[in-house]
Amino acid sequence: MPTATLFNYTFSLTQPNPDAHVPATIRKLVIVGGGSAGWMAAMMLADALLPKGIEIEVLESPVVGIIGVGEGSTPWLRGFFDKLGIEEAEWMPACNATYKCGITFDRWSTKPGFESYFHPFASMLDNLTMTQFVHNVNARVAGADVHAHPNRFFIASTLADQNLAPKPNRNFPFDVWYGYHFDAVLLGQFLQKKAIARGVKYTSCHVKEVRQDERGDIAAVVTDSGETIAADFFVDCTGFAGLLIQQALKTPFVSYSSNLFNDAAVAMPTPIGDDIPSQTVSTAMRHGWSWKIPLTERFGNGYVYSSAFCSADEAERELREHLGLLDSPTPARHLKMKIGRVTKHWHRNCLAVGLSQGFIEPLEATALLFIQHTLSNFVEFVEAGDLGETAQDRYNQRVNEHFEGTRDYIVTHYKTNNRTDTEYWRANASNANLSEPLQELFRMWLSGRSIVPEVTKQTLGRGYPVFSWYCILAGMGIFPDPESLRAPTKKEARYKMSEIDNLLQRSALNFRKQKELLADIPRKTPEEALQIYFW
Ligand SMILES: Cc1cc2nc3c(=O)[nH]c(=O)nc-3n(C[C@H](O)[C@H](O)[C@H](O)COP(=O)(O)OP(=O)(O)OC[C@H]3O[C@@H](n4cnc5c(N)ncnc54)[C@H](O)[C@@H]3O)c2cc1C
């Protein structure tokens, strides 16, 4: 009997190693770019390297703006702030942030009963309902008519359904994982202030040239005012431009366009209502999907689409229609996306972090997690004192596997759709460009065999844990046709849904409305918060 484990990884990031011997070859590190990636890199590297006497400087162009979207996170962001000693009471109000229980996927499937499902963040409480979920899913795959839709098995979906924040009262004995929604521009500004206060140097300047030495390593960058800034190590956070890693070092880029078709987005805000939801909603549209992300002051909305199937004007019109903004003067922002990854995230004396290293479209809001993962792994290698080529190869393999596993999970959303309304959805459903591990996973599922070995042994599990794979396949209704289902055996029907409903509804009484809880977070000014930090 296959089982689904909840967690494939530990939650917290690696702690800095006080005995670490950072190679003496790194005395100065320059980060080019001041978006979320640049400032997250500054914070994480400052934490590990400033105490070792290494100088860190961030260069940010005054003429190239940040991407300014990216408003949803995974639970890993909680680990980022915890490790840096920054309380929610400080950063959340500063970034108009809200709590996130997971993501609802609406209209991705048209199968009756499966038109919508929720991908929850995990909770310890799920251990009490996971066996039942997996049991029922396996029974339904085997043809038994039992309830196997994920929404009724997880506390996070019960909370999201009622706009409850995933922070329980003190007497609730189970830890609940949660992510956040936040204003991306405010997050960058917040982290910038923090990083500078912690000792990171900041220079506003546009880099116009990257100079390499005779070996091919980056020796210095030259700004448009003619200043040459040298360093021992460079971090490329220049966004899709990939100024150092792609343009200067010519690191090859692997495009994912053959199995992820979306390459553009249009975004616009709408007012937030009286209640603040605790989930992201992703709704399938004619040529892609739209996001709806609740912040304290507004909803962030956007439509991610494929320009091969629809023009920017068509996408904007469809999004406006969807939001009821057809005649509204609210301006729309149009963005292009480059989907794929570089072959080497760490190449020579350069580490690429953020959009410069690659991007797997925003469907599961994983980009900030990649930033964290890229940096925490790098710190681990540097602290081990190993910067050689073999270390770089091992490092790049690790990051690449994370990319591939996550890509395959995102591809699954598209591949399992059964919409027939547009060529876009038909092309996604019939797309045969699937990785070997993903093809094998589908074969296992459809033949009623366990997917657990596929997920845990292959790259698939580097992206998402088994439990998420069960949620997506069950949530999309990848089961035998309803007409062919038979009555369950006594063993198959052993779990009563009413008992699970009861457990989850009673548990939900320990949680408060998101709006109410946020209003209670004691707000600290950044100055107050900084004082607390320096005590
Ligand atoms: C439509 C969309 C939705 C997204 N949604 C999510 C989400 O929900 N969750 C999530 O985690 N991520 C999301 N992302 C991804 C997320 O926005 C990015 O991963 C994140 O913002 C990091 O971006 P960045 O810092 O790498 O790049 P940018 O924000 O583009 O920053 C680039 C920086 O480089 C600087 N720069 C560029 N050229 C030069 C130069 N020559 N000299 C000096 N400086 C230079 C710029 O000034 C800027 O500061 C989304 C992305 C898109 C496109």
The ligand as an SDF file (V2000), in Angstrom:
LIG
                    3D

 53 58  0  0  0  0  0  0  0  0999 V2000
    4.0680   37.7950  -14.2250 C   0  0  0  0  0  0  0  0  0  0  0  0
    4.9840   37.3490  -13.1120 C   0  0  0  0  0  0  0  0  0  0  0  0
    4.4330   36.9370  -11.9020 C   0  0  0  0  0  0  0  0  0  0  0  0
    5.2630   36.4950  -10.8610 C   0  0  0  0  0  0  0  0  0  0  0  0
    4.7060   36.0220   -9.7100 N   0  0  0  0  0  0  0  0  0  0  0  0
    5.5050   35.5080   -8.7550 C   0  0  0  0  0  0  0  0  0  0  0  0
    4.9780   35.0140   -7.5370 C   0  0  0  0  0  0  0  0  0  0  0  0
    3.7720   35.0270   -7.2990 O   0  0  0  0  0  0  0  0  0  0  0  0
    5.8410   34.5200   -6.6210 N   0  0  0  0  0  0  0  0  0  0  0  0
    7.1920   34.4980   -6.8110 C   0  0  0  0  0  0  0  0  0  0  0  0
    7.9370   34.0150   -5.9530 O   0  0  0  0  0  0  0  0  0  0  0  0
    7.7160   35.0250   -7.9280 N   0  0  0  0  0  0  0  0  0  0  0  0
    6.9230   35.5070   -8.8940 C   0  0  0  0  0  0  0  0  0  0  0  0
    7.4850   36.0390  -10.0200 N   0  0  0  0  0  0  0  0  0  0  0  0
    8.9390   36.1130  -10.1310 C   0  0  0  0  0  0  0  0  0  0  0  0
    9.4650   37.2830   -9.3060 C   0  0  0  0  0  0  0  0  0  0  0  0
    8.8600   38.4730   -9.7120 O   0  0  0  0  0  0  0  0  0  0  0  0
   10.9680   37.3870   -9.4190 C   0  0  0  0  0  0  0  0  0  0  0  0
   11.5570   36.1310   -9.2540 O   0  0  0  0  0  0  0  0  0  0  0  0
   11.5430   38.2950   -8.3590 C   0  0  0  0  0  0  0  0  0  0  0  0
   10.8970   39.5180   -8.3600 O   0  0  0  0  0  0  0  0  0  0  0  0
   13.0180   38.4900   -8.5330 C   0  0  0  0  0  0  0  0  0  0  0  0
   13.2760   39.2790   -9.6520 O   0  0  0  0  0  0  0  0  0  0  0  0
   14.7780   39.7340   -9.8820 P   0  0  0  0  0  0  0  0  0  0  0  0
   15.2390   40.4610   -8.6810 O   0  0  0  0  0  0  0  0  0  0  0  0
   15.5420   38.5420  -10.3250 O   0  0  0  0  0  0  0  0  0  0  0  0
   14.6880   40.6960  -11.1440 O   0  0  0  0  0  0  0  0  0  0  0  0
   14.1630   42.2230  -11.2630 P   0  0  0  0  0  0  0  0  0  0  0  0
   13.0600   42.5190  -10.3230 O   0  0  0  0  0  0  0  0  0  0  0  0
   13.9020   42.4200  -12.7180 O   0  0  0  0  0  0  0  0  0  0  0  0
   15.4060   43.0980  -10.8210 O   0  0  0  0  0  0  0  0  0  0  0  0
   16.4920   43.3120  -11.6820 C   0  0  0  0  0  0  0  0  0  0  0  0
   17.4200   44.3320  -11.0390 C   0  0  0  0  0  0  0  0  0  0  0  0
   18.6070   44.4140  -11.8130 O   0  0  0  0  0  0  0  0  0  0  0  0
   18.9420   45.7600  -11.9970 C   0  0  0  0  0  0  0  0  0  0  0  0
   19.7040   45.8930  -13.2410 N   0  0  0  0  0  0  0  0  0  0  0  0
   19.3570   45.4620  -14.4790 C   0  0  0  0  0  0  0  0  0  0  0  0
   20.2870   45.8190  -15.3720 N   0  0  0  0  0  0  0  0  0  0  0  0
   21.2500   46.4890  -14.6680 C   0  0  0  0  0  0  0  0  0  0  0  0
   22.4760   47.1320  -15.0290 C   0  0  0  0  0  0  0  0  0  0  0  0
   22.9130   47.1570  -16.2890 N   0  0  0  0  0  0  0  0  0  0  0  0
   23.1950   47.7340  -14.0530 N   0  0  0  0  0  0  0  0  0  0  0  0
   22.7810   47.7270  -12.7690 C   0  0  0  0  0  0  0  0  0  0  0  0
   21.6380   47.1340  -12.3740 N   0  0  0  0  0  0  0  0  0  0  0  0
   20.8820   46.5280  -13.3140 C   0  0  0  0  0  0  0  0  0  0  0  0
   17.6080   46.5020  -12.0500 C   0  0  0  0  0  0  0  0  0  0  0  0
   17.7760   47.8740  -11.7330 O   0  0  0  0  0  0  0  0  0  0  0  0
   16.8320   45.7370  -10.9600 C   0  0  0  0  0  0  0  0  0  0  0  0
   17.1360   46.3000   -9.7060 O   0  0  0  0  0  0  0  0  0  0  0  0
    6.6710   36.5080  -11.0490 C   0  0  0  0  0  0  0  0  0  0  0  0
    7.2130   36.9650  -12.2490 C   0  0  0  0  0  0  0  0  0  0  0  0
    6.3900   37.3740  -13.2830 C   0  0  0  0  0  0  0  0  0  0  0  0
    7.0040   37.8270  -14.5750 C   0  0  0  0  0  0  0  0  0  0  0  0
  1  2  1  0
  2  3  1  0
  2 52  2  0
  3  4  2  0
  4  5  1  0
  4 50  1  0
  5  6  2  0
  6  7  1  0
  6 13  1  0
  7  8  2  0
  7  9  1  0
  9 10  1  0
 10 11  2  0
 10 12  1  0
 12 13  2  0
 13 14  1  0
 14 15  1  0
 14 50  1  0
 15 16  1  0
 16 17  1  0
 16 18  1  0
 18 19  1  0
 18 20  1  0
 20 21  1  0
 20 22  1  0
 22 23  1  0
 23 24  1  0
 24 25  2  0
 24 26  1  0
 24 27  1  0
 27 28  1  0
 28 29  2  0
 28 30  1  0
 28 31  1  0
 31 32  1  0
 32 33  1  0
 33 34  1  0
 33 48  1  0
 34 35  1  0
 35 36  1  0
 35 46  1  0
 36 37  1  0
 36 45  1  0
 37 38  2  0
 38 39  1  0
 39 40  1  0
 39 45  2  0
 40 41  1  0
 40 42  2  0
 42 43  1  0
 43 44  2  0
 44 45  1  0
 46 47  1  0
 46 48  1  0
 48 49  1  0
 50 51  2  0
 51 52  1  0
 52 53  1  0
M  END
$$$$
